[in-house]
């Protein structure tokens, strides 16, 4: 459910706007504004942890309510007739949708951390990320096809219908057997007593600050954030190069990004999740970083061959694997850093900062392409990741990162 609007807005529509000859700066600004609510998820985390009890399931009330409002916000897209000509309205509606979708995402992450044992987080993250990417695939490829074949109205209506369907399905999912499908006013008093054990908001924010400012956490997350930033910068730059420099139809780029290799990507994610649980997130993260550095440096150095369609297609498909491969190692690593009782708040903060890297990457790309090329940005991104790999042994000696820690039990 989270992936469909992301794929539609950040891939299908972003590529469509490039195909309509909007500048990289305009498209980068659109992506940045749409992604902005995802960068302030740390605001929602403590509130979700504070008011987590509900007769329909712990934190589930947040999920259902925000999904419903996100669906209503999606309906406002039906007011848009010409996306390129109505860019301000398009951006505003997607921004409103992102606000509620980001709260829903924070709620789901908090539920996952609370119920999943540390030894199974790699696999669970793999399934969660895989489901998200399947949604992105449909939003990018399926809705891009509908956008060009039937128009923007049909694509927006399809997205809204799917969001409503998944909202109804979520309502009937029980986290515990004793959970109710609907709230009961007769049980309000019992729910009120349950909330007496919820931590104070002030305490949540103080613990959250301590958790994310620990040296171990800063080093671990700083590494992960720079890798995500590098992935985002090169991906946006390469899409721009294909559409506006090599004159690929934006629909073809969106379909390639969203369809081809989706099954392989899903299989790779699940396998990576299992490997992460067995060998450890830190070790798998180093392996993936080494592969990403090699890909960025090698493929960017082959820029003279990018005009050959098989080479360009292979580069795009390999980039599609970058985020899922890194996520299966990075997300369990971030979960392992989260403290007891603030797991949802701390992990949500990390994800907000990861999303900020994507937003920042879009902005940097739009600005940098005014005076440089996608291939040069790829070389810079590869060099950044390679530098992190070289420095990691030194940093790890003083600051071990990304494995399940006994200190998670500290209040």
N, C-alpha and C positions, 0 to 999 in steps of 0.2 A: 504493500500500500504506500509506503514512504517512497519507494523507488519510482513509481509511475510518474508522479508530478516532477520529480527530479530529472528523469530522463526526458520528459516532454519539454520542460523549460530550459534546462541547462545544456541539452544536446540537440534535440529536434528544432526547437525555436531558435536557439543560439546559432545553429548552423543555417537555419532559414534566413535569419537576419543578415548573416554574412553573405548569403547568396543574393540578398536584395541590395547588396553593395553598401550596407551600413559599415561605418568604420570600425576597426578593432576597438577603439576607445569607447564607442557607443555600445557595442556588444559586451565589452568587458564591464562597463558600468551597469548594464542590465543584469549580468550574472552576479555582480557584487551586491547590488541592492536586493535581489531575490534571495541570495544566500545570507544576507545580514542577520536575520532573526536566528539563524542557526549558530551564530557566533556568540550569542548572549544566553545560551542554554544554562549557564551557571546560575542565572537568576532563578530559573524554574526548579533546579535540583533541590535546594533546601526546602522550598515550599512543598514539593512532592513528597520529600521525606518527612516533613512536619505533619502534613495532612494525608497520611498514607492509608489509614484504616477505612474500610468500607464493607458493607454487608455483601456487596457484589464481588469483592475480592480486593486484596491489598493493592492499592495504587491503580486498580482497574478503572475506577471512576474517572481518573484523569485521562486514561486512554480513550474510553468511549466518548466522553464529552468533547475532547479536542478533535477526535476523528469526525464527529458530527459537524462541528463548527468548520473544520477544514473542508468538508464536503460542501457546506453552504457557501464558503468563500470561493470554491472552485466553480460554482454555478455563475458567479459574477463574470467569469471569462466569456460567457455567452454574449456579453455586451460588446466584446471586441470583434470587429469585422475585418479590419486590415491591420495585422500585427505591426508591420513596419511603419505604417502611418499613424498608428495609435500606440506608440511605444510607451508613452507616459502612463496611459491607462493600463496597458498590459503589465508593465512593471509594478504598478500599484496593487493590482489584483494578486499577482503572484507573491508580492511582499506580504500581503494580508494572509494569504494561504500559508506561507512559510512560518508565520508566527505560531499558528496553532499546530501545524505539523511538527514544529520543533519541540513543542511541549509534549506532544504525543510520543515523539522519539525518545525524549528524556525519560518519560514514564516507562516505556518498554525496556530501556536499558537498565533502569533501577530495578524492575521486576526480575530481569535476567540475572543480575548480580546477586540478588537476594536468594534466588532459588537454585542456582547452578553451583555444584561443588567445584572447587578450584581445579581438580583433576580432569574435569570435563569442559572447561571453559573454551578450550581450543575448538572442540567439535561444535559446541553450541554457537560460538561466534561464527564459525564457518557456515552453519545453517542460516543464521541470521543475516550474515553478509551475502550469502548466496541468494536468499530470498529477496533481499534488497536489490541485488544486481539483476535478478530476473525481472523485477519491476522496472528498473532502469532500462533494461533491454526492450521491454514492451513500450515504455514511454518514448524511447529514442527511435526505435525502428518502426513499431506498429503505428504510433501516433504521427510519426513523420510521413509514413505512407498515406495515412488518412488526411493529413494536412494538405498534401499535394494532390491527392486524388479527389477528395470530397470537400475540402475547405477547412478553415480553422474552426468554424462552428461545430462541425461534426466531430473533429478531434477533441475539442473541449467538452462536448457533451458525453463522449465516450469515457473520457477521464472521470468526469463527475459521476457517471453511472457506476463505474468500477469502485470509486471511493465509497459510494453509498452501500454497495454490495459488501465490501469488506468491513464496513462499520457494523452492519447487521450481523455478519458472521462473528465478529469480535464480541458482540453482546452475548452470544450463546457459548462462549468459551469460559469454562470455570477453572480458576487456578487451584481451588480446593473443593472437595466434594460438598462441604458445608456452605459454600458461597451461594448466594441467591442470584437469580438472573435479573431481578429488578429490586430496587430498594423498597423497604417496608417502613412505614411511619411508626408502626408498633414496636419496631426494633431500634428506634432512634436513640432511646436512653442507653441501651446496651452498647451501641456504637460510640456514644459520647464517653462512656467509661473507658472504652478501649483507647481512645485518643489521649487519655490522661498519661499514658506511658510514652507518648511521642516526645522527642527531645525539643527543647526550645530553639526557636529560629536563630537567636543570637549565638547560642552554643554551636549550632550547625555551621554558621558562617565562620566562627573562630576556628573550629576544627578543620573546616575546608581550607582555610588559609594556611594552617600549619601543614596540612597534608600535601598541598601542591607546591609549597615553598621549601620543603625538605630538599637538601642537595641531591639526594638519590633520585627524587622525583623530577627535579629540574633537569638533570642530565639525561635521564631516560626519555622524558617527554620532549626535551629540546631536540634530541636526535630524531625521534619519530616525526616531529613537526616539520623539520627541514626536509625530510624525505618526502612527506606528503606535499609540501610546497613545490619541490622539484617535479614531482609527478604531474601536478596541476599545471605548472608553468609550461612544460614541454607539450602536454596534451592540447592545451588551448592554442599554443603557437603552431603546432603541426596541423590542426584542423584549419586554422586560418590559411596556412600555406597551401593546403590541398584545394581549398575553395577559391581563394582569391589570387593565388599565384599559379597554380596548375589548372585552375578552372574546372575542378570537379563539381558536378551538381551537388548541392547541399544535401539533397535526399539520399544520394548514394553514400555520402560520408556518414550520415546519421544511421542508415541501415547497417553499414559495416560496423559502426560502433556499437549498435544495439542487438544485432542478430547473429552474424557469423561468429562462430566460436563460443556462443553462449553455453552450449552443452559442455564443451571442453573446459570453459571457465568454471562452471559449477562443479565438475568433477575435480578440477584442480583445487578449488576451495575446500571441498570436503576432505580430500586427501591431505591438504595442508593442515587442516584442523586436527586430524588424527596425528600427523607427524609432530605438530606443535605440542600436543599432550604428551607425546612419547619422548621427544628429544629436548623439550623446553623451548619456551618462546624466545629467549635470548639468542640461543644458537641458531634457530630457524631465521630469526630477524637478520643476523649477520649474513647468512647464506643468501637471503633474498636481496639484501642491500648490495652484495657483491654482484649478483646477476643484474640488478638495475643499473649499477654504475657501468658495467660492461655494455649493456644495451644502449644507454644514452650516448656513451662515447663512440662506440662502433657505428651505430646507425647514423649519428649526426655527422660522422666523418665521411659517410657515403652519400652526402647531399647531392653530388653530381649525378647519382643514379636514381634520385627520387622521382624523376619524370617517367621512369619505367613503372607501369602500373603494378606489376607483381611485386616490385621492391617496395613501392609506397603502400600497397595493401598489407604486405607482411609487417611493415613498420607500425601501421595503425592497429593491426590485430595484436601485435606484441605489446603495444602500449595499453590495450584494453586489459591485459593480464597484470599490469603493474600494480594497480590499486588492490585487486583481490588477493594477489600473492602476498603483498606487504601486510594487508589487513589481518590475515589469519595469524600472523606473528605479533603484530603491533597491538591489536585489541586485547588479547589475553595478557600481554605484558602490562598494559595500562590497568587492567582489572586487578592485577596482582599488587599494584601500588596503592589500591584503595583501602581506606581504614574502615574498621567496623563501625556501623551505625551511620556512616556518611558515604557508604559505597555509591549510592545513587547520585548524590551531590558531586562527589569527586570525579566519578567516571563521566558524568554529564559535563563537568567543566572541561575535562580533557577532550571530549568529543566536540564541545563548542570551540575550543582552540584549534582542533583539527579542521573543523568547518571553516574557521577563520583563515586557515592556511589556504583552503580552496578559494575563498573569496579574494584573499590577498593575491593569490596566484593569477586569478583572472584579471585583476587590476594591473598587476605588474606586467602581464603579457600584453594587454592593450596599450600600455605606456611604452614598453620596450620595443614593440614591433614598429614603432614610429621611426626608429633609427637603427635597428639591428634585424637579424634574421632568425628564423626558427632553428636552423642548424646550429648557430652560435649559442642560442639559449640552451639547446640540448647538450652542447659541450660543457657549458657552465653547470648545468644540473648534474651531469655525470661527475664532474670534478668535485662538486659539493659533497655528493654521496661518498666518493672515494676518499675524500679528506676525513669524513666522519668515521669511515672504517679504519683509517690509519690512527686516528686519535682515540678510538674506542678502547683499545687495551689499556692505555694510560688512564682514561677516565674510569674504567671498570675496576682498576686496582683500588681506587679510593672510594668508588661509588658503585657497588654492585647493583644491577638493575634487572627488572623485568622478569623475575621468577617469583612464584608464590612464597611469601615471607611469613614467618611466625609473628612478625610485628603487626600483621593485620588485625591481631586480636586486641591491640591496644585501643583504649577509648580515646 
